[in-house]
Amino acid sequence: MFNIGFAELLLVLIIAYVIVGPKDLPKVARWLGRMVRRAKQLIRELKEEIGWNEMMAETADVRRDIDDAMKDADISQELKDARKELQQNLSEAEKDTMKK
């Protein structure tokens, strides 16, 4: 979640041990755990209240629709085919003019 590695975690624990002390460290850890749990619960409730999951689903649907529309609007293959046909026609016309 916070992208904290083992070395960073160890450093934080050592600093906490030095600042708080070994006697109060368990109390601080429990308090911190409760605060993190409450924050997660608050965020979860806030997401439910504003309809976060529904908005994300709608956003995914809109993105899919846009991607489909972009694929449908892609005319590059049609242009390549038209260019190839035009080149064939030009080469045939050149051959015909050379024969005459």
DRENLUMGU-492121 format. One record per atom (N, C-alpha, C, O): x, y, z; atom name; residue number from 1. Coordinates in steps of 0.001 Angstrom, whole numbers, plus 500000, padded with zeros to 6 digits. Layout:
BEGIN
X  Y  Z  CA  NUM
...
This chain:
BEGIN
500824  498815  500000  N  1
500000  500000  500000  CA  1
500873  501255  500000  C  1
500659  502154  499187  O  1
501863  501325  500909  N  2
502728  502486  500977  CA  2
504061  502247  500297  C  2
504903  503143  500243  O  2
504260  501033  499772  N  3
505488  500670  499086  CA  3
506701  500850  499996  C  3
507695  501466  499610  O  3
506605  500303  501209  N  4
507680  500377  502189  CA  4
508403  499037  502200  C  4
507785  497986  502369  O  4
509707  499089  502021  N  5
510517  497882  502033  CA  5
510923  497507  503450  C  5
510632  498219  504411  O  5
511601  496374  503554  N  6
512017  495878  504859  CA  6
513001  496828  505527  C  6
512901  497073  506729  O  6
513948  497365  504769  N  7
514957  498261  505343  CA  7
514304  499525  505907  C  7
514674  499979  506990  O  7
513344  500092  505190  N  8
512664  501294  505676  CA  8
511855  500995  506932  C  8
511842  501783  507878  O  8
511188  499857  506930  N  9
510401  499467  508102  CA  9
511298  499266  509317  C  9
510955  499691  510420  O  9
512423  498632  509124  N  10
513372  498413  510213  CA  10
513887  499741  510751  C  10
514021  499910  511963  O  10
514175  500673  509868  N  11
514644  501990  510290  CA  11
513583  502714  511116  C  11
513897  503316  512143  O  11
512332  502657  510668  N  12
511235  503292  511410  CA  12
511077  502648  512786  C  12
510871  503352  513775  O  12
511171  501333  512861  N  13
511050  500648  514153  CA  13
512185  501025  515102  C  13
511958  501200  516300  O  13
513385  501148  514584  N  14
514514  501539  515430  CA  14
514337  502960  515949  C  14
514582  503227  517126  O  14
513914  503868  515083  N  15
513682  505247  515504  CA  15
512570  505307  516541  C  15
512681  506024  517536  O  15
511484  504545  516307  N  16
510380  504517  517273  CA  16
510852  503954  518603  C  16
510446  504446  519656  O  16
511685  502952  518578  N  17
512218  502343  519800  CA  17
513040  503365  520575  C  17
512954  503436  521801  O  17
513832  504152  519864  N  18
514682  505147  520528  CA  18
513841  506298  521075  C  18
514073  506756  522193  O  18
512877  506764  520304  N  19
512075  507921  520722  CA  19
511085  507554  521815  C  19
511019  508230  522841  O  19
510314  506491  521610  N  20
509240  506124  522544  CA  20
509789  505328  523718  C  20
509366  505511  524860  O  20
510718  504459  523431  N  21
511268  503624  524489  CA  21
510606  502260  524495  C  21
509492  502103  523996  O  21
511283  501280  525055  N  22
510755  499913  525019  CA  22
509504  499720  525868  C  22
508698  498830  525595  O  22
509338  500551  526895  N  23
508204  500387  527802  CA  23
506879  500779  527140  C  23
505881  500072  527278  O  23
506873  501900  526426  N  24
505641  502413  525831  CA  24
505457  502016  524369  C  24
504431  502347  523776  O  24
506411  501324  523780  N  25
506323  500959  522367  CA  25
505097  500090  522048  C  25
504446  500342  521034  O  25
504751  499085  522859  N  26
503536  498304  522554  CA  26
502257  499145  522590  C  26
501351  498944  521781  O  26
502193  500088  523535  N  27
501007  500952  523609  CA  27
500886  501810  522351  C  27
499801  501954  521786  O  27
501996  502368  521929  N  28
501997  503213  520734  CA  28
501637  502379  519502  C  28
500900  502846  518634  O  28
502151  501153  519421  N  29
501852  500279  518282  CA  29
500363  499938  518242  C  29
499757  499946  517171  O  29
499764  499635  519409  N  30
498327  499348  519445  CA  30
497512  500573  519035  C  30
496559  500465  518264  O  30
497897  501740  519559  N  31
497196  502979  519202  CA  31
497301  503244  517710  C  31
496313  503600  517067  O  31
498486  503072  517161  N  32
498685  503287  515731  CA  32
497863  502290  514908  C  32
497282  502662  513888  O  32
497811  501039  515343  N  33
496994  500027  514661  CA  33
495521  500397  514652  C  33
494840  500249  513637  O  33
495022  500889  515813  N  34
493621  501310  515889  CA  34
493341  502494  514968  C  34
492298  502551  514316  O  34
494273  503431  514919  N  35
494079  504603  514060  CA  35
494072  504209  512577  C  35
493270  504726  511800  O  35
494948  503311  512195  N  36
494978  502849  510808  CA  36
493687  502112  510475  C  36
493117  502315  509403  O  36
493220  501256  511385  N  37
491970  500525  511168  CA  37
490793  501497  511033  C  37
489938  501317  510165  O  37
490747  502533  511896  N  38
489665  503517  511811  CA  38
489729  504313  510505  C  38
488702  504613  509895  O  38
490932  504644  510096  N  39
491085  505385  508842  CA  39
490617  504546  507660  C  39
489929  505053  506773  O  39
490982  503268  507640  N  40
490532  502378  506561  CA  40
489017  502258  506551  C  40
488390  502282  505492  O  40
488426  502125  507751  N  41
486971  502013  507848  CA  41
486307  503306  507367  C  41
485288  503261  506678  O  41
486878  504449  507728  N  42
486330  505727  507302  CA  42
486395  505866  505783  C  42
485438  506323  505159  O  42
487504  505478  505196  N  43
487643  505546  503743  CA  43
486660  504610  503064  C  43
486046  504979  502063  O  43
486498  503392  503599  N  44
485547  502429  503035  CA  44
484127  502984  503092  C  44
483384  502889  502115  O  44
483743  503568  504239  N  45
482402  504134  504377  CA  45
482195  505322  503434  C  45
481122  505489  502855  O  45
483231  506134  503291  N  46
483145  507279  502390  CA  46
482970  506818  500950  C  46
482171  507393  500212  O  46
483703  505793  500544  N  47
483563  505260  499191  CA  47
482158  504712  498959  C  47
481580  504911  497890  O  47
481609  504022  499957  N  48
480247  503491  499820  CA  48
479240  504632  499722  C  48
478292  504566  498940  O  48
479450  505671  500514  N  49
478499  506775  500547  CA  49
478463  507539  499231  C  49
477390  507919  498761  O  49
479616  507764  498639  N  50
479627  508528  497387  CA  50
479458  507632  496172  C  50
479372  508132  495051  O  50
479408  506327  496365  N  51
479199  505412  495243  CA  51
480435  505233  494390  C  51
480351  505224  493162  O  51
481575  505092  495026  N  52
482846  504990  494322  CA  52
482883  503804  493365  C  52
483334  503939  492227  O  52
482411  502646  493815  N  53
482456  501451  492972  CA  53
481603  501618  491723  C  53
481985  501182  490636  O  53
480444  502252  491885  N  54
479581  502476  490738  CA  54
480228  503441  489750  C  54
480147  503252  488537  O  54
480875  504484  490289  N  55
481546  505442  489407  CA  55
482689  504777  488653  C  55
482898  505048  487471  O  55
483424  503915  489330  N  56
484536  503221  488676  CA  56
484006  502282  487588  C  56
484603  502175  486517  O  56
482890  501604  487859  N  57
482304  500718  486860  CA  57
481824  501523  485646  C  57
482031  501117  484503  O  57
481184  502662  485904  N  58
480725  503511  484801  CA  58
481906  504053  483994  C  58
481849  504134  482767  O  58
482958  504416  484693  N  59
484156  504917  484015  CA  59
484760  503835  483123  C  59
485184  504111  482001  O  59
484795  502613  483625  N  60
485319  501502  482822  CA  60
484444  501267  481590  C  60
484956  501001  480503  O  60
483131  501365  481761  N  61
482222  501202  480623  CA  61
482442  502291  479578  C  61
482480  502016  478379  O  61
482585  503520  480043  N  62
482808  504636  479112  CA  62
484136  504459  478384  C  62
484232  504706  477182  O  62
485157  504030  479121  N  63
486464  503806  478496  CA  63
486371  502718  477428  C  63
486951  502850  476350  O  63
485642  501648  477730  N  64
485452  500574  476750  CA  64
484718  501091  475519  C  64
485081  500761  474389  O  64
483684  501905  475739  N  65
482938  502474  474616  CA  65
483822  503376  473758  C  65
483750  503341  472529  O  65
484643  504171  474404  N  66
485545  505058  473658  CA  66
486551  504244  472861  C  66
486824  504555  471701  O  66
487105  503202  473477  N  67
488056  502347  472755  CA  67
487402  501699  471542  C  67
488000  501634  470468  O  67
486173  501217  471718  N  68
485448  500610  470594  CA  68
485193  501639  469491  C  68
485329  501335  468306  O  68
484824  502851  469888  N  69
484574  503898  468899  CA  69
485852  504262  468154  C  69
485824  504512  466949  O  69
486969  504293  468870  N  70
488245  504601  468222  CA  70
488630  503499  467231  C  70
489168  503789  466162  O  70
488359  502255  467576  N  71
488649  501156  466653  CA  71
487765  501250  465416  C  71
488214  501010  464295  O  71
486499  501605  465638  N  72
485585  501743  464508  CA  72
485963  502926  463629  C  72
485769  502885  462414  O  72
486496  503968  464229  N  73
486843  505171  463478  CA  73
488200  505056  462800  C  73
488569  505938  462024  O  73
488941  504009  463064  N  74
490269  503844  462470  CA  74
490121  503476  460996  C  74
489636  502397  460655  O  74
490545  504390  460136  N  75
490400  504170  458701  CA  75
491743  503905  458037  C  75
491848  503934  456811  O  75
492757  503651  458829  N  76
494096  503482  458262  CA  76
494156  502279  457318  C  76
494803  502349  456273  O  76
493498  501193  457670  N  77
493517  500015  456790  CA  77
492803  500315  455476  C  77
493254  499910  454405  O  77
491690  501025  455571  N  78
490971  501393  454352  CA  78
491825  502297  453469  C  78
491812  502159  452245  O  78
492570  503225  454080  N  79
493449  504095  453311  CA  79
494586  503304  452666  C  79
494975  503582  451532  O  79
495116  502324  453386  N  80
496174  501489  452823  CA  80
495658  500703  451617  C  80
496328  500594  450591  O  80
494448  500159  451771  N  81
493859  499413  450655  CA  81
493616  500333  449454  C  81
493887  499944  448318  O  81
493115  501535  449690  N  82
492857  502484  448608  CA  82
494167  502891  447938  C  82
494220  503028  446716  O  82
495217  503085  448725  N  83
496523  503447  448161  CA  83
497057  502333  447273  C  83
497566  502577  446179  O  83
496929  501091  447770  N  84
497405  499946  446987  CA  84
496640  499853  445664  C  84
497234  499621  444611  O  84
495334  500033  445726  N  85
494515  499974  444514  CA  85
494883  501103  443547  C  85
494954  500894  442336  O  85
495112  502289  444088  N  86
495498  503423  443256  CA  86
496848  503179  442584  C  86
497039  503495  441410  O  86
497782  502611  443351  N  87
499090  502312  442766  CA  87
498973  501268  441660  C  87
499647  501372  440635  O  87
498133  500277  441858  N  88
497911  499259  440822  CA  88
497309  499894  439573  C  88
497721  499597  438452  O  88
496342  500759  439776  N  89
495709  501430  438634  CA  89
496711  502312  437891  C  89
496716  502355  436661  O  89
497551  503011  438641  N  90
498560  503856  438008  CA  90
499579  503024  437230  C  90
499977  503388  436124  O  90
499987  501926  437812  N  91
500959  501083  437102  CA  91
500330  500476  435847  C  91
501004  500355  434824  O  91
499065  500097  435907  N  92
498361  499579  434734  CA  92
498226  500668  433666  C  92
498387  500403  432475  O  92
497933  501884  434103  N  93
497798  503010  433165  CA  93
499144  503297  432502  C  93
499192  503591  431307  O  93
500231  503216  433261  N  94
501562  503430  432698  CA  94
501884  502378  431661  C  94
502419  502683  430595  O  94
501553  501130  431978  N  95
501807  500030  431031  CA  95
501006  500252  429744  C  95
501516  500040  428643  O  95
499760  500675  429892  N  96
498914  500913  428728  CA  96
499475  502053  427877  C  96
499459  501970  426649  O  96
499964  503104  428508  N  97
500511  504223  427740  CA  97
501829  503848  427087  C  97
502150  504361  426015  O  97
502593  502972  427704  N  98
503854  502525  427117  CA  98
503601  501656  425881  C  98
504357  501707  424910  O  98
502533  500862  425929  N  99
502195  499998  424807  CA  99
501750  500815  423611  C  99
501982  500413  422471  O  99
501131  501926  423838  N  100
500573  502742  422739  CA  100
501572  503645  422196  C  100
501282  504403  421271  O  100
